[in-house]
């Protein structure tokens, strides 16, 4: 049983490591040179690979017997559903600020025509990484509702990865947008919004 959880955590480590490595500016620049015109489909390949790996983790999780960590409690269930719902709302609202077809890689020509712009409106005006905030809320909500060790491994893996993921993502954004992004960093918190 313990090996199942270790294997699940390792699967998340592979998923998150590939996510960070394949999104790195240096890797993308090298691939752009090697792939030439075919590079425009890199984002779609990256999205497809992420989806397949994530689906693999979900399937793997389904075969791990449920071992309860938190006993069912109506208050925890309510809080869990509310957190997951809030996370879903944030993810949907934040996604409206970006072009999903370009983000996934379905429309690679769109970014080259319009150029990438730093998004600082909507949820991005409250926090720099609203999609990560949404994931934290969804995974935490899922953990409170399911109360299993498996859901705890999902949440813990995310929380361990995020500081690294955010750091490397922000290094890429600084290279891309320079002072504009540094100014944005100074004004807007990373994952948890300021309430004023």
Secondary structure, DSSP 4 states (H G I P E B T S, - for coil): -HHHHHHHHHHHHHHHHHHHHHH-HHHHHHHHHHHGGGGGGHHHHHHHHHHHHHHHHHHHHHTSPP-BSS---HHHHHHHHHHHHHHHHHHHHHHTTS-HHHHHTTTHHHHHHH------SGGGGT-TTHHHHHHHHHHHHHHHHH-BHHHHHHHHHHHHHHHHHHHHHHHHHHHHHTHHHHHHHHHS-SSS----
